[in-house]
């Protein structure tokens, strides 16, 4: 009698787990579609910048505005944050929730520091009279770099949410899936920033 009662319960549990996995797979597929649309968005912004990069009008040029040392600091922070997020993912694979939280917190600090440096850069440019309304070059610059910064801000909010979920729920299957998707998003932003550094800043100071 007891085995007859356990079997249906076990079957129901397996069915629920199967449905949960199917749901997570669908969400992961939807996330990849979103990531591709984001890639298209940044491709358009890069193309716009490439067209307008030399349109300085009567405003300052990129050589006058860009500080390669400052940008190198931003780049180091973002690349380090990608590394720490990778360590968080490895800790998740080892089922160490505490380590995951620690690495995510460090990633968050690095991301916030990157945003702070970017805000300092924007503020300094606007103080010099180099706002986005001055020339086509500056409009394209603020659109591209600002959109990336906005994505980093949303990613930082996502890290805060994931820290809370790991603390409250633990490393459940849905939490792991969300963490992996957030990691892909964060690494994608690193790739975009490398493109910005290579296409915007380096040619701008040369």
Rosetta constraint file for C-alpha pairs under 8 A:
AtomPair CA 1 CA 5 HARMONIC 6.40 0.50
AtomPair CA 2 CA 6 HARMONIC 6.20 0.50
AtomPair CA 3 CA 7 HARMONIC 6.12 0.50
AtomPair CA 4 CA 8 HARMONIC 7.10 0.50
AtomPair CA 5 CA 9 HARMONIC 6.70 0.50
AtomPair CA 6 CA 10 HARMONIC 6.04 0.50
AtomPair CA 7 CA 11 HARMONIC 6.09 0.50
AtomPair CA 8 CA 12 HARMONIC 6.07 0.50
AtomPair CA 9 CA 13 HARMONIC 6.19 0.50
AtomPair CA 10 CA 14 HARMONIC 6.20 0.50
AtomPair CA 11 CA 15 HARMONIC 6.14 0.50
AtomPair CA 12 CA 16 HARMONIC 6.18 0.50
AtomPair CA 13 CA 17 HARMONIC 6.22 0.50
AtomPair CA 14 CA 18 HARMONIC 6.07 0.50
AtomPair CA 15 CA 19 HARMONIC 6.18 0.50
AtomPair CA 16 CA 20 HARMONIC 6.09 0.50
AtomPair CA 17 CA 21 HARMONIC 6.17 0.50
AtomPair CA 18 CA 22 HARMONIC 6.25 0.50
AtomPair CA 19 CA 23 HARMONIC 6.13 0.50
AtomPair CA 20 CA 24 HARMONIC 6.19 0.50
AtomPair CA 21 CA 25 HARMONIC 6.11 0.50
AtomPair CA 22 CA 26 HARMONIC 6.24 0.50
AtomPair CA 23 CA 27 HARMONIC 6.32 0.50
AtomPair CA 24 CA 28 HARMONIC 6.13 0.50
AtomPair CA 24 CA 174 HARMONIC 7.05 0.50
AtomPair CA 24 CA 177 HARMONIC 6.98 0.50
AtomPair CA 25 CA 29 HARMONIC 6.21 0.50
AtomPair CA 26 CA 30 HARMONIC 6.20 0.50
AtomPair CA 27 CA 31 HARMONIC 6.07 0.50
AtomPair CA 28 CA 32 HARMONIC 6.35 0.50
AtomPair CA 28 CA 177 HARMONIC 7.86 0.50
AtomPair CA 28 CA 181 HARMONIC 7.13 0.50
AtomPair CA 29 CA 33 HARMONIC 6.49 0.50
AtomPair CA 30 CA 34 HARMONIC 6.32 0.50
AtomPair CA 31 CA 35 HARMONIC 6.14 0.50
AtomPair CA 31 CA 181 HARMONIC 7.25 0.50
AtomPair CA 32 CA 36 HARMONIC 6.21 0.50
AtomPair CA 33 CA 37 HARMONIC 6.38 0.50
AtomPair CA 34 CA 38 HARMONIC 6.22 0.50
AtomPair CA 35 CA 39 HARMONIC 6.20 0.50
AtomPair CA 35 CA 185 HARMONIC 7.39 0.50
AtomPair CA 36 CA 40 HARMONIC 6.35 0.50
AtomPair CA 37 CA 41 HARMONIC 6.28 0.50
AtomPair CA 38 CA 42 HARMONIC 6.32 0.50
AtomPair CA 39 CA 43 HARMONIC 6.07 0.50
AtomPair CA 40 CA 44 HARMONIC 6.26 0.50
AtomPair CA 41 CA 45 HARMONIC 6.41 0.50
AtomPair CA 42 CA 46 HARMONIC 6.04 0.50
AtomPair CA 42 CA 144 HARMONIC 7.31 0.50
AtomPair CA 42 CA 192 HARMONIC 7.72 0.50
AtomPair CA 43 CA 47 HARMONIC 6.14 0.50
AtomPair CA 44 CA 48 HARMONIC 6.12 0.50
AtomPair CA 45 CA 49 HARMONIC 6.18 0.50
AtomPair CA 45 CA 140 HARMONIC 7.34 0.50
AtomPair CA 45 CA 143 HARMONIC 7.22 0.50
AtomPair CA 45 CA 144 HARMONIC 5.52 0.50
AtomPair CA 46 CA 50 HARMONIC 6.16 0.50
AtomPair CA 46 CA 144 HARMONIC 6.88 0.50
AtomPair CA 47 CA 51 HARMONIC 6.39 0.50
AtomPair CA 48 CA 52 HARMONIC 6.27 0.50
AtomPair CA 48 CA 140 HARMONIC 6.40 0.50
AtomPair CA 49 CA 53 HARMONIC 5.39 0.50
AtomPair CA 49 CA 137 HARMONIC 6.93 0.50
AtomPair CA 49 CA 140 HARMONIC 4.96 0.50
AtomPair CA 49 CA 141 HARMONIC 6.50 0.50
AtomPair CA 49 CA 144 HARMONIC 7.48 0.50
AtomPair CA 52 CA 136 HARMONIC 5.50 0.50
AtomPair CA 52 CA 137 HARMONIC 5.07 0.50
AtomPair CA 52 CA 140 HARMONIC 6.67 0.50
AtomPair CA 53 CA 136 HARMONIC 7.37 0.50
AtomPair CA 53 CA 137 HARMONIC 4.70 0.50
AtomPair CA 53 CA 140 HARMONIC 7.48 0.50
AtomPair CA 54 CA 137 HARMONIC 6.31 0.50
AtomPair CA 55 CA 135 HARMONIC 6.54 0.50
AtomPair CA 55 CA 136 HARMONIC 5.42 0.50
AtomPair CA 55 CA 137 HARMONIC 5.23 0.50
AtomPair CA 56 CA 60 HARMONIC 6.56 0.50
AtomPair CA 56 CA 61 HARMONIC 5.97 0.50
AtomPair CA 56 CA 135 HARMONIC 5.43 0.50
AtomPair CA 56 CA 136 HARMONIC 6.56 0.50
AtomPair CA 56 CA 137 HARMONIC 5.67 0.50
AtomPair CA 56 CA 138 HARMONIC 7.66 0.50
AtomPair CA 57 CA 134 HARMONIC 7.71 0.50
AtomPair CA 57 CA 135 HARMONIC 5.61 0.50
AtomPair CA 57 CA 136 HARMONIC 7.59 0.50
AtomPair CA 58 CA 134 HARMONIC 7.90 0.50
AtomPair CA 58 CA 135 HARMONIC 7.57 0.50
AtomPair CA 59 CA 129 HARMONIC 8.00 0.50
AtomPair CA 59 CA 130 HARMONIC 6.80 0.50
AtomPair CA 59 CA 134 HARMONIC 6.08 0.50
AtomPair CA 59 CA 135 HARMONIC 6.35 0.50
AtomPair CA 60 CA 64 HARMONIC 6.17 0.50
AtomPair CA 60 CA 65 HARMONIC 6.99 0.50
AtomPair CA 60 CA 130 HARMONIC 6.70 0.50
AtomPair CA 61 CA 65 HARMONIC 6.51 0.50
AtomPair CA 62 CA 66 HARMONIC 5.73 0.50
AtomPair CA 62 CA 204 HARMONIC 5.06 0.50
AtomPair CA 62 CA 205 HARMONIC 6.47 0.50
AtomPair CA 63 CA 204 HARMONIC 5.78 0.50
AtomPair CA 63 CA 205 HARMONIC 4.68 0.50
AtomPair CA 63 CA 206 HARMONIC 7.40 0.50
AtomPair CA 65 CA 125 HARMONIC 6.82 0.50
AtomPair CA 66 CA 201 HARMONIC 6.81 0.50
AtomPair CA 66 CA 204 HARMONIC 7.15 0.50
AtomPair CA 66 CA 205 HARMONIC 6.60 0.50
AtomPair CA 67 CA 71 HARMONIC 6.38 0.50
AtomPair CA 68 CA 72 HARMONIC 5.97 0.50
AtomPair CA 68 CA 201 HARMONIC 7.15 0.50
AtomPair CA 68 CA 202 HARMONIC 7.67 0.50
AtomPair CA 68 CA 205 HARMONIC 7.50 0.50
AtomPair CA 69 CA 73 HARMONIC 6.37 0.50
AtomPair CA 70 CA 74 HARMONIC 6.49 0.50
AtomPair CA 70 CA 117 HARMONIC 7.82 0.50
AtomPair CA 71 CA 75 HARMONIC 6.14 0.50
AtomPair CA 71 CA 197 HARMONIC 7.77 0.50
AtomPair CA 71 CA 201 HARMONIC 7.79 0.50
AtomPair CA 72 CA 76 HARMONIC 6.14 0.50
AtomPair CA 73 CA 77 HARMONIC 6.30 0.50
AtomPair CA 74 CA 78 HARMONIC 6.33 0.50
AtomPair CA 74 CA 114 HARMONIC 5.38 0.50
AtomPair CA 74 CA 117 HARMONIC 6.59 0.50
AtomPair CA 74 CA 118 HARMONIC 7.42 0.50
AtomPair CA 75 CA 79 HARMONIC 6.09 0.50
AtomPair CA 75 CA 193 HARMONIC 7.55 0.50
AtomPair CA 75 CA 194 HARMONIC 7.75 0.50
AtomPair CA 75 CA 197 HARMONIC 7.91 0.50
AtomPair CA 76 CA 80 HARMONIC 6.01 0.50
AtomPair CA 77 CA 81 HARMONIC 6.15 0.50
AtomPair CA 77 CA 110 HARMONIC 5.65 0.50
AtomPair CA 77 CA 111 HARMONIC 7.07 0.50
AtomPair CA 77 CA 113 HARMONIC 7.32 0.50
AtomPair CA 77 CA 114 HARMONIC 5.97 0.50
AtomPair CA 78 CA 82 HARMONIC 6.38 0.50
AtomPair CA 78 CA 110 HARMONIC 6.80 0.50
AtomPair CA 78 CA 111 HARMONIC 6.40 0.50
AtomPair CA 78 CA 114 HARMONIC 6.51 0.50
AtomPair CA 78 CA 190 HARMONIC 6.51 0.50
AtomPair CA 79 CA 83 HARMONIC 6.46 0.50
AtomPair CA 79 CA 190 HARMONIC 6.54 0.50
AtomPair CA 80 CA 84 HARMONIC 6.27 0.50
AtomPair CA 80 CA 107 HARMONIC 7.92 0.50
AtomPair CA 80 CA 110 HARMONIC 7.39 0.50
AtomPair CA 81 CA 85 HARMONIC 6.11 0.50
AtomPair CA 81 CA 106 HARMONIC 7.52 0.50
AtomPair CA 81 CA 107 HARMONIC 4.71 0.50
AtomPair CA 81 CA 108 HARMONIC 7.62 0.50
AtomPair CA 81 CA 110 HARMONIC 5.62 0.50
AtomPair CA 81 CA 111 HARMONIC 6.47 0.50
AtomPair CA 82 CA 86 HARMONIC 6.26 0.50
AtomPair CA 82 CA 107 HARMONIC 7.37 0.50
AtomPair CA 82 CA 186 HARMONIC 6.84 0.50
AtomPair CA 82 CA 187 HARMONIC 5.93 0.50
AtomPair CA 82 CA 190 HARMONIC 7.05 0.50
AtomPair CA 83 CA 87 HARMONIC 6.46 0.50
AtomPair CA 84 CA 88 HARMONIC 6.31 0.50
AtomPair CA 84 CA 103 HARMONIC 5.71 0.50
AtomPair CA 84 CA 104 HARMONIC 7.20 0.50
AtomPair CA 84 CA 106 HARMONIC 6.92 0.50
AtomPair CA 84 CA 107 HARMONIC 5.67 0.50
AtomPair CA 85 CA 89 HARMONIC 6.34 0.50
AtomPair CA 85 CA 103 HARMONIC 6.44 0.50
AtomPair CA 85 CA 104 HARMONIC 6.20 0.50
AtomPair CA 85 CA 107 HARMONIC 6.01 0.50
AtomPair CA 85 CA 183 HARMONIC 6.62 0.50
AtomPair CA 86 CA 90 HARMONIC 6.32 0.50
AtomPair CA 86 CA 183 HARMONIC 7.61 0.50
AtomPair CA 87 CA 91 HARMONIC 6.13 0.50
AtomPair CA 87 CA 100 HARMONIC 7.80 0.50
AtomPair CA 87 CA 103 HARMONIC 6.52 0.50
AtomPair CA 88 CA 92 HARMONIC 6.20 0.50
AtomPair CA 88 CA 99 HARMONIC 6.89 0.50
AtomPair CA 88 CA 100 HARMONIC 4.58 0.50
AtomPair CA 88 CA 101 HARMONIC 7.47 0.50
AtomPair CA 88 CA 102 HARMONIC 7.82 0.50
AtomPair CA 88 CA 103 HARMONIC 5.06 0.50
AtomPair CA 88 CA 104 HARMONIC 6.13 0.50
AtomPair CA 89 CA 93 HARMONIC 6.42 0.50
AtomPair CA 89 CA 100 HARMONIC 7.13 0.50
AtomPair CA 89 CA 179 HARMONIC 7.74 0.50
AtomPair CA 89 CA 180 HARMONIC 7.26 0.50
AtomPair CA 89 CA 183 HARMONIC 7.80 0.50
AtomPair CA 90 CA 94 HARMONIC 6.53 0.50
AtomPair CA 91 CA 95 HARMONIC 6.30 0.50
AtomPair CA 91 CA 96 HARMONIC 5.44 0.50
AtomPair CA 91 CA 97 HARMONIC 7.30 0.50
AtomPair CA 91 CA 99 HARMONIC 5.97 0.50
AtomPair CA 91 CA 100 HARMONIC 5.51 0.50
AtomPair CA 92 CA 96 HARMONIC 5.81 0.50
AtomPair CA 92 CA 97 HARMONIC 6.57 0.50
AtomPair CA 92 CA 99 HARMONIC 7.99 0.50
AtomPair CA 92 CA 100 HARMONIC 6.00 0.50
AtomPair CA 92 CA 171 HARMONIC 7.24 0.50
AtomPair CA 92 CA 176 HARMONIC 7.44 0.50
AtomPair CA 95 CA 171 HARMONIC 6.98 0.50
AtomPair CA 96 CA 100 HARMONIC 6.36 0.50
AtomPair CA 97 CA 101 HARMONIC 6.31 0.50
AtomPair CA 97 CA 166 HARMONIC 6.66 0.50
AtomPair CA 97 CA 167 HARMONIC 7.70 0.50
AtomPair CA 97 CA 170 HARMONIC 6.58 0.50
AtomPair CA 97 CA 171 HARMONIC 6.46 0.50
AtomPair CA 98 CA 102 HARMONIC 6.35 0.50
AtomPair CA 99 CA 103 HARMONIC 6.17 0.50
AtomPair CA 100 CA 104 HARMONIC 6.06 0.50
AtomPair CA 101 CA 105 HARMONIC 6.02 0.50
AtomPair CA 101 CA 163 HARMONIC 5.68 0.50
AtomPair CA 101 CA 166 HARMONIC 7.14 0.50
AtomPair CA 101 CA 167 HARMONIC 7.67 0.50
AtomPair CA 102 CA 106 HARMONIC 6.34 0.50
AtomPair CA 103 CA 107 HARMONIC 6.14 0.50
AtomPair CA 104 CA 108 HARMONIC 6.11 0.50
AtomPair CA 104 CA 159 HARMONIC 6.60 0.50
AtomPair CA 104 CA 163 HARMONIC 6.84 0.50
AtomPair CA 105 CA 109 HARMONIC 6.32 0.50
AtomPair CA 105 CA 159 HARMONIC 7.85 0.50
AtomPair CA 105 CA 160 HARMONIC 7.99 0.50
AtomPair CA 105 CA 163 HARMONIC 7.52 0.50
AtomPair CA 106 CA 110 HARMONIC 6.31 0.50
AtomPair CA 107 CA 111 HARMONIC 6.12 0.50
AtomPair CA 108 CA 112 HARMONIC 6.10 0.50
AtomPair CA 108 CA 156 HARMONIC 5.85 0.50
AtomPair CA 108 CA 159 HARMONIC 6.57 0.50
AtomPair CA 108 CA 160 HARMONIC 7.58 0.50
AtomPair CA 109 CA 113 HARMONIC 6.17 0.50
AtomPair CA 110 CA 114 HARMONIC 6.22 0.50
AtomPair CA 111 CA 115 HARMONIC 6.33 0.50
AtomPair CA 111 CA 152 HARMONIC 7.07 0.50
AtomPair CA 111 CA 153 HARMONIC 7.95 0.50
AtomPair CA 111 CA 156 HARMONIC 6.58 0.50
AtomPair CA 112 CA 116 HARMONIC 6.15 0.50
AtomPair CA 112 CA 153 HARMONIC 7.77 0.50
AtomPair CA 112 CA 156 HARMONIC 7.23 0.50
AtomPair CA 113 CA 117 HARMONIC 6.25 0.50
AtomPair CA 114 CA 118 HARMONIC 6.24 0.50
AtomPair CA 115 CA 119 HARMONIC 6.14 0.50
AtomPair CA 115 CA 149 HARMONIC 6.62 0.50
AtomPair CA 115 CA 152 HARMONIC 7.54 0.50
AtomPair CA 115 CA 153 HARMONIC 7.35 0.50
AtomPair CA 116 CA 120 HARMONIC 6.26 0.50
AtomPair CA 117 CA 121 HARMONIC 6.25 0.50
AtomPair CA 118 CA 122 HARMONIC 6.23 0.50
AtomPair CA 118 CA 149 HARMONIC 7.60 0.50
AtomPair CA 119 CA 123 HARMONIC 5.99 0.50
AtomPair CA 120 CA 124 HARMONIC 6.03 0.50
AtomPair CA 121 CA 125 HARMONIC 6.26 0.50
AtomPair CA 122 CA 126 HARMONIC 6.23 0.50
AtomPair CA 123 CA 127 HARMONIC 6.06 0.50
AtomPair CA 124 CA 128 HARMONIC 6.38 0.50
AtomPair CA 125 CA 129 HARMONIC 6.61 0.50
AtomPair CA 125 CA 130 HARMONIC 5.09 0.50
AtomPair CA 125 CA 131 HARMONIC 6.58 0.50
AtomPair CA 126 CA 130 HARMONIC 4.82 0.50
AtomPair CA 126 CA 131 HARMONIC 4.65 0.50
AtomPair CA 129 CA 134 HARMONIC 7.77 0.50
AtomPair CA 130 CA 134 HARMONIC 6.17 0.50
AtomPair CA 130 CA 138 HARMONIC 7.08 0.50
AtomPair CA 131 CA 138 HARMONIC 6.66 0.50
AtomPair CA 131 CA 139 HARMONIC 7.79 0.50
AtomPair CA 132 CA 136 HARMONIC 7.92 0.50
AtomPair CA 132 CA 138 HARMONIC 4.86 0.50
AtomPair CA 132 CA 139 HARMONIC 4.29 0.50
AtomPair CA 132 CA 140 HARMONIC 7.74 0.50
AtomPair CA 132 CA 141 HARMONIC 7.70 0.50
AtomPair CA 132 CA 142 HARMONIC 6.03 0.50
AtomPair CA 133 CA 138 HARMONIC 7.16 0.50
AtomPair CA 133 CA 139 HARMONIC 6.19 0.50
AtomPair CA 134 CA 138 HARMONIC 6.60 0.50
AtomPair CA 134 CA 139 HARMONIC 7.49 0.50
AtomPair CA 135 CA 139 HARMONIC 6.23 0.50
AtomPair CA 136 CA 140 HARMONIC 6.16 0.50
AtomPair CA 137 CA 141 HARMONIC 6.08 0.50
AtomPair CA 138 CA 142 HARMONIC 5.99 0.50
AtomPair CA 139 CA 143 HARMONIC 6.11 0.50
AtomPair CA 140 CA 144 HARMONIC 6.12 0.50
AtomPair CA 141 CA 145 HARMONIC 5.98 0.50
AtomPair CA 141 CA 146 HARMONIC 7.83 0.50
AtomPair CA 141 CA 200 HARMONIC 7.87 0.50
AtomPair CA 142 CA 146 HARMONIC 5.19 0.50
AtomPair CA 142 CA 147 HARMONIC 7.85 0.50
AtomPair CA 143 CA 147 HARMONIC 5.87 0.50
AtomPair CA 144 CA 148 HARMONIC 6.44 0.50
AtomPair CA 145 CA 149 HARMONIC 6.20 0.50
AtomPair CA 145 CA 196 HARMONIC 7.43 0.50
AtomPair CA 146 CA 150 HARMONIC 6.11 0.50
AtomPair CA 147 CA 151 HARMONIC 6.34 0.50
AtomPair CA 148 CA 152 HARMONIC 6.34 0.50
AtomPair CA 148 CA 189 HARMONIC 7.18 0.50
AtomPair CA 148 CA 192 HARMONIC 7.68 0.50
AtomPair CA 148 CA 193 HARMONIC 7.53 0.50
AtomPair CA 149 CA 153 HARMONIC 6.24 0.50
AtomPair CA 150 CA 154 HARMONIC 6.35 0.50
AtomPair CA 151 CA 155 HARMONIC 6.10 0.50
AtomPair CA 151 CA 189 HARMONIC 7.53 0.50
AtomPair CA 152 CA 156 HARMONIC 6.13 0.50
AtomPair CA 152 CA 186 HARMONIC 7.61 0.50
AtomPair CA 152 CA 189 HARMONIC 7.13 0.50
AtomPair CA 153 CA 157 HARMONIC 6.38 0.50
AtomPair CA 154 CA 158 HARMONIC 6.22 0.50
AtomPair CA 155 CA 159 HARMONIC 6.26 0.50
AtomPair CA 155 CA 182 HARMONIC 7.35 0.50
AtomPair CA 155 CA 185 HARMONIC 7.52 0.50
AtomPair CA 155 CA 186 HARMONIC 6.58 0.50
AtomPair CA 156 CA 160 HARMONIC 6.42 0.50
AtomPair CA 157 CA 161 HARMONIC 6.37 0.50
AtomPair CA 158 CA 162 HARMONIC 6.17 0.50
AtomPair CA 158 CA 182 HARMONIC 7.17 0.50
AtomPair CA 159 CA 163 HARMONIC 6.13 0.50
AtomPair CA 159 CA 182 HARMONIC 7.70 0.50
AtomPair CA 160 CA 164 HARMONIC 6.40 0.50
AtomPair CA 161 CA 165 HARMONIC 6.25 0.50
AtomPair CA 162 CA 166 HARMONIC 6.06 0.50
AtomPair CA 162 CA 175 HARMONIC 7.63 0.50
AtomPair CA 162 CA 178 HARMONIC 7.81 0.50
AtomPair CA 162 CA 179 HARMONIC 6.80 0.50
AtomPair CA 163 CA 167 HARMONIC 6.20 0.50
AtomPair CA 164 CA 168 HARMONIC 6.13 0.50
AtomPair CA 165 CA 169 HARMONIC 5.44 0.50
AtomPair CA 165 CA 170 HARMONIC 6.87 0.50
AtomPair CA 165 CA 175 HARMONIC 6.97 0.50
AtomPair CA 166 CA 170 HARMONIC 4.46 0.50
AtomPair CA 166 CA 171 HARMONIC 5.93 0.50
AtomPair CA 166 CA 175 HARMONIC 7.01 0.50
AtomPair CA 169 CA 175 HARMONIC 7.76 0.50
AtomPair CA 170 CA 175 HARMONIC 7.54 0.50
AtomPair CA 171 CA 175 HARMONIC 5.78 0.50
AtomPair CA 171 CA 176 HARMONIC 5.96 0.50
AtomPair CA 172 CA 176 HARMONIC 6.15 0.50
AtomPair CA 173 CA 177 HARMONIC 6.22 0.50
AtomPair CA 174 CA 178 HARMONIC 6.23 0.50
AtomPair CA 175 CA 179 HARMONIC 6.10 0.50
AtomPair CA 176 CA 180 HARMONIC 6.18 0.50
AtomPair CA 177 CA 181 HARMONIC 6.30 0.50
AtomPair CA 178 CA 182 HARMONIC 6.12 0.50
AtomPair CA 179 CA 183 HARMONIC 6.08 0.50
AtomPair CA 180 CA 184 HARMONIC 6.31 0.50
AtomPair CA 181 CA 185 HARMONIC 6.34 0.50
AtomPair CA 182 CA 186 HARMONIC 6.16 0.50
AtomPair CA 183 CA 187 HARMONIC 6.14 0.50
AtomPair CA 184 CA 188 HARMONIC 6.03 0.50
AtomPair CA 185 CA 189 HARMONIC 6.40 0.50
AtomPair CA 186 CA 190 HARMONIC 6.59 0.50
AtomPair CA 187 CA 191 HARMONIC 6.49 0.50
AtomPair CA 188 CA 192 HARMONIC 6.35 0.50
AtomPair CA 189 CA 193 HARMONIC 6.12 0.50
AtomPair CA 190 CA 194 HARMONIC 6.29 0.50
AtomPair CA 191 CA 195 HARMONIC 6.44 0.50
AtomPair CA 192 CA 196 HARMONIC 6.30 0.50
AtomPair CA 193 CA 197 HARMONIC 6.07 0.50
AtomPair CA 194 CA 198 HARMONIC 6.09 0.50
AtomPair CA 195 CA 199 HARMONIC 5.80 0.50
AtomPair CA 195 CA 200 HARMONIC 7.88 0.50
AtomPair CA 196 CA 200 HARMONIC 5.21 0.50
AtomPair CA 196 CA 201 HARMONIC 6.86 0.50
AtomPair CA 197 CA 201 HARMONIC 5.03 0.50
AtomPair CA 197 CA 202 HARMONIC 6.17 0.50
AtomPair CA 198 CA 202 HARMONIC 5.47 0.50
AtomPair CA 198 CA 203 HARMONIC 7.21 0.50
AtomPair CA 199 CA 203 HARMONIC 6.35 0.50
AtomPair CA 200 CA 204 HARMONIC 5.92 0.50
AtomPair CA 201 CA 205 HARMONIC 6.42 0.50
AtomPair CA 202 CA 206 HARMONIC 6.46 0.50
